[in-house]
Amino acid sequence: MTDVSDDGSQRWVRSQRAAVVEIDEDILLVARDGTVRKLSGESAELAREVIAFFARPRNERELLRHLEVIAGPLGDRAAVVRQLVALLAEVGALTRERDEHAIPSGRGANVVVVVSGAIAATGAPAFVIALQRRGYTVEVVLTHAATRFVAIDALGAIVQREVKTSMWPTAPHVPVPHVALAHWAELVVFYPASATMLSRLAAGDFSELGSAIALTTRAPVVVVPSMNVDMALAVAVQRNLEELRADGFTFVSGVPSQEVAEAPAVRTTLAGAAPAPGEVAATIDALRTAGLLKRRDVDPAAPTTLWDGVYRRDAKLLPWVKDRVDDDIAAALAHHAPPPGRLLDVGCGLGQIARHAAQRGYRVVATDISEAALGVASRDAADTDIVWVRDDICASSLAGTFRVIVDRASLHVLPASRLHAWAISMHRLTSPGSILIVKAHRDGVAGATTGWSAERFVSLLSGFELVTQASAELPGLESPAPIPSILAVLRRRAGELL
């Protein structure tokens, strides 16, 4: 029997195994090796009570007290109870709390599960539940082929989020799904990955949502292939696997299973199937806990990496951070674009402009390239209705247009090579009459980054007219000492193309 000798403080809980069967008044205990043990009469009645008691984690001492409340002093029968607990543990009906109900190691980490068109897609709901039980926050993406194997409504009920199937946003103000999810994800898992999906990934095919997410994200990508063994051994598939390994993808090897494409009577056991959902979740969790799933192709000089590093310090001590909106920006909003309306806060940092605008009735989308900054900002504004999105304004995933866009101190830190991309986003995200408020270091002063003037704004922003300009001040990147700056208000003209 399983050794359960302890001081009675070890906590046990009902496992996920289908180890207990009731027939008539009897209870059958089915062990992992197929051995069946029958309990009848008072033994079966006691087993029912014990199994019900361990529906949540409890220890043996608590069980004995519970039984004494029901049946009076146990005396020598306490030994029988301990033997029953040992038997239930031996067959796998009970498990130690540390095995089954430890603190979830996922701790809310964001996982995108991509389900492609293989028979193992039928296990996707169980896989999602297994991740959730381990503490992960899950978004689900289904390919068109996968909808033949699993119901969208079933997965939607489990994740309590919209299951994504399309490259296109559901509304004009919603970010483009593949970029938004690529940025949101801390891990992407293909469960299962068909041969077709492997081909898309290896070819760099962005035409389908799941592959577009995996090719865009810098989060680790774990692939669980599942296909006919002949397909798995095909030269093309092996070539794709080799390419994807070189690209930094992680693969969970297949296990023996039966080929369901064949008639039931002639099926043989072959390799290549996706492992059971719970096993895959446990393996991924172990790899992530051990720090073996690394972000892919992260350039330490990339903007996201640089700014995340900056904001992971004590962000509220950074020179350019303020607890409240700048007075000149607040005045420009009130005079030139009073609420209501949609407002975009570009490079929101810790969110002082976003909070101010939301409190005054704007519908606010706040973006920053730094996930660390957004994390602090969203916690400080938990009681506001602000949409926080990690987004690079020079390669923006946002859709729709805004009545007003505010850029405080972002434009002047952009290199010259990215200015045209910034201007394209300003044009794409506005409509005729939209207001753009930009505050940046002034051209030609000591301590400035990239300096700006009203003339330079107009030159860059074809299709916008200058409404007003004013002298202003902003801190530097290294010191809070004020640097002469400019606040410009521009309006998008009608009928102008960039």
FENLINFEN-V319109 format. One record per backbone hydrogen bond with DSSP energy under -1.0 kcal/mol. CO is the residue of the C=O (numbers start at 1). NH is the residue of the N-H. E is the energy in kcal/mol with one decimal. If there is no record, write none. Layout:
BEGIN
co=CO nh=NH e=E
co=CO nh=NH e=E
END
This chain:
BEGIN
co=8 nh=61 e=-1.8
co=11 nh=97 e=-2.5
co=12 nh=58 e=-2.2
co=13 nh=95 e=-2.5
co=17 nh=19 e=-1.8
co=19 nh=30 e=-2.6
co=21 nh=28 e=-3.6
co=23 nh=26 e=-2.4
co=26 nh=23 e=-1.7
co=27 nh=39 e=-3.1
co=28 nh=21 e=-2.5
co=29 nh=37 e=-2.3
co=31 nh=34 e=-1.8
co=35 nh=31 e=-3.2
co=37 nh=29 e=-3.1
co=39 nh=27 e=-2.5
co=40 nh=43 e=-1.4
co=41 nh=45 e=-2.1
co=42 nh=46 e=-2.6
co=43 nh=47 e=-2.4
co=44 nh=48 e=-2.3
co=45 nh=49 e=-1.7
co=46 nh=50 e=-2.5
co=47 nh=51 e=-2.8
co=48 nh=52 e=-2.2
co=49 nh=53 e=-2.0
co=50 nh=54 e=-1.7
co=52 nh=55 e=-1.4
co=54 nh=14 e=-2.9
co=58 nh=12 e=-3.7
co=59 nh=63 e=-1.8
co=60 nh=64 e=-2.5
co=61 nh=65 e=-2.2
co=62 nh=66 e=-2.3
co=63 nh=67 e=-2.6
co=64 nh=68 e=-2.1
co=65 nh=69 e=-1.7
co=66 nh=70 e=-1.4
co=67 nh=71 e=-3.3
co=68 nh=72 e=-2.1
co=74 nh=77 e=-2.3
co=75 nh=78 e=-1.6
co=76 nh=79 e=-1.2
co=77 nh=81 e=-2.0
co=78 nh=82 e=-2.2
co=79 nh=83 e=-2.1
co=80 nh=84 e=-2.2
co=81 nh=85 e=-2.4
co=82 nh=86 e=-2.2
co=83 nh=87 e=-2.3
co=84 nh=88 e=-2.7
co=85 nh=89 e=-2.1
co=86 nh=90 e=-2.2
co=87 nh=91 e=-2.1
co=88 nh=93 e=-2.0
co=88 nh=94 e=-1.5
co=93 nh=15 e=-2.4
co=95 nh=13 e=-1.9
co=96 nh=99 e=-1.3
co=96 nh=100 e=-1.7
co=97 nh=101 e=-3.0
co=106 nh=109 e=-2.0
co=109 nh=137 e=-2.7
co=110 nh=186 e=-2.6
co=111 nh=139 e=-2.4
co=112 nh=189 e=-2.8
co=113 nh=141 e=-2.8
co=114 nh=191 e=-1.8
co=115 nh=143 e=-2.3
co=116 nh=118 e=-2.0
co=118 nh=121 e=-2.5
co=119 nh=122 e=-1.9
co=120 nh=123 e=-2.1
co=121 nh=124 e=-2.0
co=123 nh=127 e=-2.2
co=124 nh=128 e=-2.6
co=125 nh=129 e=-2.2
co=126 nh=130 e=-2.2
co=127 nh=131 e=-2.0
co=128 nh=132 e=-2.5
co=129 nh=133 e=-2.6
co=131 nh=136 e=-2.1
co=132 nh=135 e=-2.0
co=134 nh=106 e=-2.4
co=135 nh=108 e=-3.6
co=137 nh=111 e=-3.1
co=139 nh=113 e=-3.0
co=140 nh=164 e=-2.5
co=141 nh=115 e=-3.1
co=143 nh=147 e=-1.1
co=145 nh=148 e=-1.6
co=146 nh=149 e=-2.0
co=146 nh=150 e=-1.7
co=151 nh=155 e=-1.7
co=152 nh=156 e=-2.7
co=153 nh=157 e=-2.2
co=154 nh=158 e=-1.2
co=155 nh=159 e=-2.6
co=156 nh=160 e=-2.1
co=164 nh=142 e=-2.6
co=171 nh=174 e=-1.7
co=176 nh=180 e=-2.6
co=177 nh=181 e=-2.9
co=178 nh=182 e=-1.4
co=179 nh=183 e=-2.2
co=180 nh=184 e=-2.2
co=181 nh=185 e=-2.4
co=187 nh=112 e=-2.4
co=188 nh=222 e=-3.0
co=189 nh=114 e=-3.0
co=190 nh=224 e=-2.1
co=192 nh=116 e=-1.5
co=193 nh=226 e=-2.0
co=194 nh=198 e=-2.1
co=195 nh=199 e=-1.9
co=196 nh=200 e=-2.2
co=197 nh=201 e=-2.5
co=198 nh=202 e=-2.5
co=199 nh=203 e=-2.0
co=200 nh=205 e=-2.7
co=208 nh=212 e=-2.4
co=209 nh=213 e=-2.3
co=210 nh=214 e=-2.0
co=211 nh=215 e=-2.3
co=212 nh=216 e=-1.2
co=213 nh=217 e=-2.7
co=218 nh=296 e=-1.5
co=220 nh=188 e=-2.4
co=221 nh=250 e=-2.7
co=222 nh=190 e=-2.8
co=223 nh=252 e=-2.3
co=224 nh=193 e=-2.3
co=228 nh=232 e=-2.6
co=229 nh=233 e=-1.7
co=231 nh=234 e=-1.2
co=234 nh=238 e=-2.5
co=235 nh=239 e=-2.3
co=236 nh=240 e=-2.2
co=237 nh=241 e=-2.6
co=238 nh=242 e=-2.2
co=239 nh=243 e=-2.2
co=240 nh=244 e=-2.5
co=241 nh=245 e=-2.4
co=242 nh=246 e=-1.9
co=243 nh=247 e=-1.3
co=244 nh=249 e=-2.4
co=245 nh=248 e=-1.5
co=250 nh=223 e=-3.5
co=255 nh=273 e=-1.8
co=257 nh=270 e=-4.1
co=259 nh=262 e=-1.3
co=263 nh=266 e=-1.6
co=268 nh=259 e=-1.2
co=270 nh=257 e=-3.6
co=272 nh=227 e=-1.4
co=273 nh=255 e=-2.5
co=276 nh=280 e=-2.2
co=277 nh=281 e=-2.3
co=278 nh=282 e=-2.1
co=279 nh=283 e=-2.2
co=280 nh=284 e=-2.7
co=281 nh=285 e=-2.3
co=282 nh=286 e=-2.2
co=283 nh=287 e=-2.3
co=284 nh=288 e=-2.5
co=285 nh=289 e=-2.7
co=286 nh=290 e=-2.0
co=287 nh=292 e=-2.7
co=288 nh=291 e=-1.3
co=299 nh=302 e=-2.5
co=302 nh=306 e=-2.5
co=303 nh=307 e=-2.6
co=304 nh=308 e=-2.4
co=305 nh=309 e=-2.0
co=306 nh=310 e=-1.8
co=307 nh=311 e=-2.6
co=308 nh=312 e=-1.4
co=310 nh=313 e=-1.2
co=313 nh=315 e=-1.8
co=314 nh=317 e=-2.3
co=315 nh=318 e=-1.6
co=318 nh=321 e=-1.6
co=326 nh=330 e=-2.4
co=327 nh=331 e=-2.4
co=328 nh=332 e=-2.0
co=329 nh=333 e=-2.4
co=330 nh=334 e=-2.2
co=331 nh=335 e=-2.2
co=332 nh=336 e=-2.6
co=333 nh=337 e=-1.9
co=341 nh=363 e=-2.6
co=342 nh=403 e=-1.3
co=342 nh=404 e=-1.8
co=343 nh=365 e=-2.6
co=344 nh=406 e=-2.8
co=345 nh=367 e=-2.6
co=348 nh=351 e=-2.5
co=351 nh=355 e=-2.5
co=352 nh=356 e=-1.9
co=353 nh=357 e=-2.7
co=354 nh=358 e=-2.5
co=355 nh=359 e=-2.2
co=357 nh=362 e=-2.2
co=358 nh=361 e=-1.3
co=363 nh=343 e=-2.5
co=364 nh=387 e=-2.4
co=365 nh=345 e=-2.5
co=366 nh=389 e=-2.5
co=367 nh=348 e=-3.1
co=368 nh=391 e=-1.6
co=370 nh=374 e=-1.9
co=371 nh=375 e=-2.2
co=372 nh=376 e=-1.7
co=373 nh=377 e=-2.7
co=374 nh=378 e=-2.9
co=375 nh=379 e=-1.4
co=376 nh=380 e=-2.0
co=379 nh=382 e=-1.1
co=381 nh=384 e=-1.9
co=384 nh=386 e=-1.3
co=387 nh=366 e=-2.9
co=389 nh=368 e=-1.2
co=392 nh=395 e=-2.5
co=397 nh=176 e=-3.5
co=403 nh=435 e=-2.6
co=404 nh=344 e=-2.3
co=405 nh=437 e=-3.1
co=406 nh=346 e=-2.7
co=407 nh=439 e=-2.6
co=410 nh=413 e=-1.6
co=411 nh=414 e=-1.5
co=412 nh=450 e=-2.2
co=415 nh=418 e=-2.0
co=416 nh=419 e=-1.1
co=418 nh=422 e=-1.9
co=419 nh=423 e=-2.3
co=420 nh=424 e=-2.3
co=421 nh=425 e=-2.0
co=422 nh=426 e=-2.1
co=423 nh=427 e=-2.0
co=424 nh=428 e=-2.7
co=425 nh=429 e=-2.3
co=427 nh=430 e=-1.0
co=429 nh=402 e=-2.6
co=431 nh=434 e=-2.8
co=434 nh=492 e=-2.5
co=435 nh=405 e=-2.4
co=436 nh=490 e=-2.9
co=437 nh=407 e=-2.9
co=438 nh=488 e=-2.8
co=439 nh=409 e=-2.9
co=440 nh=486 e=-2.8
co=441 nh=452 e=-2.0
co=445 nh=448 e=-1.4
co=452 nh=443 e=-2.2
co=453 nh=457 e=-2.1
co=454 nh=458 e=-2.2
co=455 nh=459 e=-2.1
co=456 nh=460 e=-2.2
co=457 nh=461 e=-2.7
co=460 nh=462 e=-1.2
co=461 nh=464 e=-1.9
co=463 nh=493 e=-3.0
co=465 nh=491 e=-2.6
co=468 nh=489 e=-2.7
co=470 nh=487 e=-2.7
co=472 nh=485 e=-3.0
co=474 nh=483 e=-3.2
co=479 nh=476 e=-1.8
co=483 nh=474 e=-1.9
co=484 nh=442 e=-2.4
co=485 nh=472 e=-2.2
co=486 nh=440 e=-2.0
co=487 nh=470 e=-1.7
co=488 nh=438 e=-2.6
co=489 nh=467 e=-3.1
co=489 nh=468 e=-1.6
co=490 nh=436 e=-3.0
co=491 nh=465 e=-2.8
co=492 nh=433 e=-2.8
END
